[in-house]
Amino acid sequence: MPDSFVYLASQSPRRAQLLDQIGVAHQLLLPDADEDAESLEAVLPGEAPRDYVQRVTLLKLQAALQRWQRRGLPPAPVLCADTTVALGSTILGKPADAQEAIEMLTQLSGQQHEVLTAVAVGVPGAGGDPVGTAVLHEELSVSQVTFDRLEAERIAAYVATGEPFGKAGAYGVQGHAATLIAHIDGSFSGIMGLPLFETARLLRGFGWRI
Ligand SMILES: Cc1cn([C@H]2C[C@H](O)[C@@H](COP(=O)(O)OP(=O)(O)OP(=O)(O)O)O2)c(=O)[nH]c1=O
């Protein structure tokens, strides 16, 4: 197994692509069919977006470490992330359908919002309970994104591309949404789902030369 190898506990193809970009070899560690990954993502009443995204990321990591143990896999760092779009204190998740995507994009039109991505790495101990003994580290990337003013026709055309689905806030900075975004202050890779500067810093903390 190469030195720079991680288990990537994410169904997001963007995260795998971003790890490839920095040469981090990875193996996917995806949920078992009976795992309830959705319920991890419930927002607590009154929870601030920054607290939410960091809490959910650690829950994802704990679930992934348990998965690693159940499967009896060889030790290597386990990495996961969560991306949340926040308009003020309102959290925008993934749109359930076209109508919801239109509503989210209408809210984002002409406004600045934040994209928060937390990334967490856990290194399971050899044997024993990995959740109890793993060393866990987490970083948070916060970016400001300003959308152009979008008329209904432009929103409808964007939704028709299908790009909003499966993405927090109903857009993908790496795709057609590039034509909707007037300004970014922050981390492009963080907005896309995995902040590479923070990810590399976390891995360096585990002794990697990256
Ligand atoms: C804002 C934005 C989000 N996204 C994506 C990244 C994430 O895949 C998704 C946010 O959902 P997440 O819940 O962070 O991730 P996921 O459900 O896709 O994958 P997993 O939980 O298994 O790791 O939105 C983009 O691709 N581009 C963007 O510009």
Ligand as a Chemical Component Dictionary entry (heavy atoms), coordinates in Angstrom:
data_LIG
# 
_chem_comp.id                   LIG 
_chem_comp.type                 NON-POLYMER 
_chem_comp.pdbx_formal_charge   0 
_chem_comp.three_letter_code    LIG 
# 
loop_
_chem_comp_atom.comp_id 
_chem_comp_atom.atom_id 
_chem_comp_atom.alt_atom_id 
_chem_comp_atom.type_symbol 
_chem_comp_atom.charge 
_chem_comp_atom.model_Cartn_x 
_chem_comp_atom.model_Cartn_y 
_chem_comp_atom.model_Cartn_z 
_chem_comp_atom.pdbx_ordinal 
LIG C1  C1  C 0 -21.664 24.222 -3.320 1  
LIG C2  C2  C 0 -21.253 22.984 -4.079 2  
LIG C3  C3  C 0 -21.501 21.713 -3.590 3  
LIG N1  N1  N 0 -21.134 20.611 -4.291 4  
LIG C4  C4  C 0 -21.417 19.248 -3.796 5  
LIG C5  C5  C 0 -20.271 18.645 -2.988 6  
LIG C6  C6  C 0 -20.963 17.533 -2.229 7  
LIG O1  O1  O 0 -20.959 16.353 -3.033 8  
LIG C7  C7  C 0 -22.400 18.037 -2.111 9  
LIG C8  C8  C 0 -22.755 18.366 -0.689 10 
LIG O2  O2  O 0 -23.193 17.192 -0.049 11 
LIG P1  P1  P 0 -22.433 16.462 1.127  12 
LIG O3  O3  O 0 -23.494 15.985 2.071  13 
LIG O4  O4  O 0 -21.335 17.313 1.657  14 
LIG O5  O5  O 0 -21.748 15.216 0.411  15 
LIG P2  P2  P 0 -22.386 14.028 -0.410 16 
LIG O6  O6  O 0 -23.709 13.606 0.167  17 
LIG O7  O7  O 0 -22.381 14.401 -1.880 18 
LIG O8  O8  O 0 -21.332 12.899 -0.220 19 
LIG P3  P3  P 0 -20.873 12.170 1.164  20 
LIG O9  O9  O 0 -21.747 12.634 2.303  21 
LIG O10 O10 O 0 -20.996 10.712 0.871  22 
LIG O11 O11 O 0 -19.441 12.598 1.337  23 
LIG O12 O12 O 0 -22.503 19.221 -2.902 24 
LIG C9  C9  C 0 -20.472 20.734 -5.504 25 
LIG O13 O13 O 0 -20.156 19.729 -6.154 26 
LIG N2  N2  N 0 -20.192 21.988 -5.986 27 
LIG C10 C10 C 0 -20.547 23.117 -5.333 28 
LIG O14 O14 O 0 -20.275 24.234 -5.832 29 
# 
loop_
_chem_comp_bond.comp_id 
_chem_comp_bond.atom_id_1 
_chem_comp_bond.atom_id_2 
_chem_comp_bond.value_order 
_chem_comp_bond.pdbx_ordinal 
LIG C1  C2  SING 1  
LIG C2  C3  DOUB 2  
LIG C2  C10 SING 3  
LIG C3  N1  SING 4  
LIG N1  C4  SING 5  
LIG N1  C9  SING 6  
LIG C4  C5  SING 7  
LIG C4  O12 SING 8  
LIG C5  C6  SING 9  
LIG C6  O1  SING 10 
LIG C6  C7  SING 11 
LIG C7  C8  SING 12 
LIG C7  O12 SING 13 
LIG C8  O2  SING 14 
LIG O2  P1  SING 15 
LIG P1  O3  DOUB 16 
LIG P1  O4  SING 17 
LIG P1  O5  SING 18 
LIG O5  P2  SING 19 
LIG P2  O6  DOUB 20 
LIG P2  O7  SING 21 
LIG P2  O8  SING 22 
LIG O8  P3  SING 23 
LIG P3  O9  DOUB 24 
LIG P3  O10 SING 25 
LIG P3  O11 SING 26 
LIG C9  O13 DOUB 27 
LIG C9  N2  SING 28 
LIG N2  C10 SING 29 
LIG C10 O14 DOUB 30 
# 
